[in-house]
Amino acid sequence: MSNPPAIAFMTLGCPKNEVDTDRMRAAVSASAFRVTDDADQADVIVLNTCGFITDAVEESVSVALDLADWRDERPGRRLVVAGCMVSRYRDALADAMPEADAFVPLADEPHILGVIERLTGHAPQAFAGPARTGGSVSEYLQISDGCFRSCAYCTIPAIRGPYRSRPFDELTEEARLLVSHGARELVLIGQDTTSWGRDLPEAIGVTGLVRAIASTQGLAWLRLMYVQPDTVTPELIETIAEVPQVRHYLDIPLQHASPRVLKAMRRTGSGEAFLALIERIRSAVPAMVLRTTFIAGYPGETEKDVDDLAEFIAEADLDYVAVLPFSAEEGTEAAGLPGQLPEEEKAERANHIRELADGIAAARAMRHVGEVLDVLSLGSDPEGQPVGRWSGQAPDVDGYVMLDRDVEPGRIVPVRISASYGVDLEGEVVT
């Protein structure tokens, strides 16, 4: 092969997987291998998979099998399957998926260059380089990995291990790096972001970290995702209210409102307690945008539990709600609980809750018609429509603002909102 092999990356799953992929891409970029976004030009594709729930695993397998056809189109091509699915099913994958040339669990992703060298026979000649490639106007900054909680339905501790906070200096340096590469917004992620620092000797705490990252020169917006309800402290709310760069936005996964179901999930709280929390948040920061996630059809969930959840959603008046039907994951406590519901019933309950929540979210979005909102330009979508996000829309999950003219990506411009479509907005750039 006259030229060094070209490596392409594909990512499935959550933002944490996107960060993992970016780290592998950065390692490849700082080597003699070439990085390409064109699969047709690639000699190796690294597929970073999701293994959180069964549907995600099935999608990962399906994409891997499609890529096996890509590999067979040209001699010498290689397929690497990496990420959460590999960590979860590593013992079974070699026999179940002979189409892949290598499997790389999460713990081995830092050694991706060695895997590619073995497959291609090409020495990578690694150079000193940054830990991330960045380059987008909005970037995820993963501040922790793993989880210390024991939610009965969740596979994360088994896949990603115990909770581990990343060091303060490492995070502030990575924040500076991403902003220097063009990021205007940083989104803090982790399985439990506001527990950051609980395992570190320094008594900084997540609010100290937030204030430090917010002070990064050139950073316009800072956003918090994956904030567990029992970690929303007065200090955190005060920090969000006081620090200009921190968006008035919180993603708080509640999972249910019935205390009985929450107890079966090995979680705390109740609809009453969550409403009180929402009241405290909105009293301190009236413009706070709130996103959450619910699971419908949990084992033993009754029709009254569903009614209680629906009543809570109506009263909470949330901006964005994701609803998933319960998935009985192998190896979890919840998979063995009595009262498992038929798949059709779980789907019906999830759809019922989702329709209610979507109607509330659309009504809240409609309230912005006539307002002037600051919008971060993202450039144009694949159809050529100029789009952006206002500060109440997180990347990838909360919709867009459609603009009436082209705006340079990364610019934050005032936009008068003229219409809403579900949670998407439309507006005119104010000159």
C-alpha positions, 0 to 999 in steps of 0.5 A, a space after each residue: 500500500 503506497 499511502 498510509 491506510 485511511 481510517 474512518 469512524 462511525 458512532 452509535 449511541 449517546 454523547 459519551 460515545 461521541 467523545 470516545 470516538 473523538 479521542 480515538 480519532 485524535 490518536 489516529 490523527 496524531 499518527 502516520 495513519 490518515 483520517 477520512 470521513 468518506 467510507 468509500 476511501 477508507 481502508 479501516 472503519 472503526 464502528 463505536 457501538 452502543 450496548 445500553 439497551 437491547 434496541 441499541 445492541 440490535 442497531 449496532 449489530 445491524 450496522 456492523 453486518 452492513 459494514 461487513 458488506 463494505 469490507 468485502 467489496 475491496 480486498 484489504 479492508 478491515 472492520 473494527 467493532 468497538 465500544 459499549 456493546 463489545 464491553 458488554 458482550 465481549 465473550 460472545 462476539 467473536 463467535 457471533 460476529 465473525 464479520 468483524 476483524 477486531 473487537 475493542 472494548 472501552 478499556 482498550 480504546 486508548 490502544 486503537 493504534 496498535 489494533 489498526 497496526 496489527 490489522 493493516 501491517 502498517 506501523 502507525 508512527 505516533 506523534 504527540 498530539 491533542 487528546 481531542 480533535 474538536 472542530 464543531 461549534 458545540 462540543 461535549 466535555 465528558 467530566 466523569 465515567 461509570 456510575 456508583 448508583 445501582 438502579 435496578 434496570 441499568 447496565 451502565 455500571 457493568 459496561 463502564 465500571 465504577 464512577 470515576 471523576 476526571 481530574 480538574 486540570 485535565 478538564 480545564 485544559 481540554 475545555 481550552 483545547 476545544 474552544 481553541 478549535 472553534 467550540 462556542 458551546 461546551 456541554 458537560 456530560 457523564 452518567 451523573 455529572 453533578 457528582 463530579 469530584 466525589 472520588 477526588 481528594 480536592 474539595 472543589 465540587 462540581 460548582 467549582 468546576 463549572 465556574 472554572 470551565 465557564 471562565 475559559 476565554 472564548 467560551 460563550 455557552 456552558 450546559 449541564 446534562 445528566 443531572 441526577 435529581 438528588 444532586 440539584 443543590 441550592 449551590 448548583 442553582 445559584 451557580 447557574 443563576 450567577 454565571 453568565 456563560 451557564 445556560 438556564 437549562 437542566 437535564 434531570 432524568 427522573 425516570 418515574 413519578 410513582 414512589 412505588 415504581 421508583 423504589 422498585 427501580 432502586 431510585 429515590 423520590 416521588 412526584 410530590 418531591 419532584 414537583 417541589 424540586 421543580 418549584 425551587 428551581 423555577 423560583 430561583 431561575 424563572 427561565 429555567 428550561 427542563 428536560 427529563 426522561 421517563 421509563 414506562 411499563 416497568 415490572 409491576 407498574 399499574 394503571 394507577 402508576 401510569 395515571 400518577 405519572 401522567 398527572 405529574 407530567 401535566 402539573 410539572 409543565 416540562 419543556 422536553 420529555 423523552 419516554 422509553 418503554 422498559 427494556 428487560 436487560 440481561 444481567 440486571 435486577 429488573 429483568 428478573 422482577 415479577 410483573 413483567 408486562 407484554 411488549 405491546 402493553 409497554 409500548 402503548 403506555 410509553 406512547 400514551 405518556 409521550 403524546 401527553 408530554 409532546 403536547 406540553 412541550 409543543 405548547 411551551 415552545 409556542 410561547 416563544 413566538 414573538 420573542 427575540 432569542 439569542 441563537 447559536 448558528 450551526 450553518 445549514 442542514 443537509 437540505 440547505 436550510 440555515 439553522 441554529 439553536 437557542 440556549 433552551 435547546 441542547 445539541 441532538 435532542 431538543 430541535 432547532 431554530 430555522 433561520 431566514 438567512 445564512 449566518 456564519 457557524 459559531 455566531 450568536 445572533 438575535 432572532 425574532 421567533 415567528 412560528 413553532 412546529 412541535 419543539 422546533 422554532 422558526 425566526 428572522 435574524 434581527 439586524 
